[in-house]
Amino acid sequence: MAEASIVQAQAELEKTKLQKLEKYMALLKKILLTMMMLQAAP
């Protein structure tokens, strides 16, 4: 039974990592879009 909880804990960790990565990617996308807008402005 202990093995199952270890696997579950690892799955939770992966899910948390993925959520953090998604937030980071969204932030990067916003920054890139802002930079492109600034460069496009005359």
Residue pairs with C-beta under 8 A, 6 or more apart in sequence:
none
